[in-house]
Amino acid sequence: MEENTDIQKEIANTEEEVQITKTANTRRAFFIHLSIFILTAAIIWIIWYFLNNIVKEEFTGGLLKICLCITLLWLIIVIFHYLIAFKWTRTRAEKEVSKLRKKRDKQLEEIRALKQEIQQNTDSLNQEGERKA
């Protein structure tokens, strides 16, 4: 029985390590994405600045809207990437497993309490039996 629990603990630790590695990779990917966004947005706005000062405004009026659209849309994507990497990391399956583990732990506690109660009742019956005898 004890060997089974050791094996289960090893499997749980391995599964936890896999999950931790996945989470770390997801977060690292987010920081790479954020860095690329910042660098690209800076380049886009530098290009717009120089073109706006060199070329007449009538030719660069649409360029401002394009730069704004690209930056804002990509920023929204980066925000969702952040939420996925840091806030929404738990899947439905993980939530269900957590809920089932809590339920199991509660049942184990109830069983332990009942065993203690049975033991106390047995002890008290034995004491009564010894008194009568």
C-alpha positions, 0 to 999 in steps of 0.5 A: 500500500505504501509503495502505491502512494509513493508511486502516485506521489512521483507521478503527481510530482512529474505531472506538476513539473510538466505543468510548471514547465508549460507555464514557464514556457508560456510566460517566457513566450509572452515576454518575447512577444512583448519585447518584439511588440515594443521594438516594432512599435518604436520602429513604426513610430520612428519611421512615421516621425521621419516620413512626416517631417520629410514628406508633405503631410498630404502624403502621410495623413493616412500613414498616421491612421495605419500606424495607430491601427497597427499599434492598437490592434497589436496592443490588444493582442499583447494584452490577451497574451498577458491574460492567457499567460498570467491570469487564465493559466488554469484549464477547466480540467485542472479546476475539475481535478482540484475540485475532486481532490478537495472533495476526496480530502473532505471525505478522507477527513470524514472517514478519519473522524468516523474511525476515531468515533468508532475507536472511542465507542469501542474503548468505552464499550470495553471499559464498560465490559471490564467494569461488569466483569 
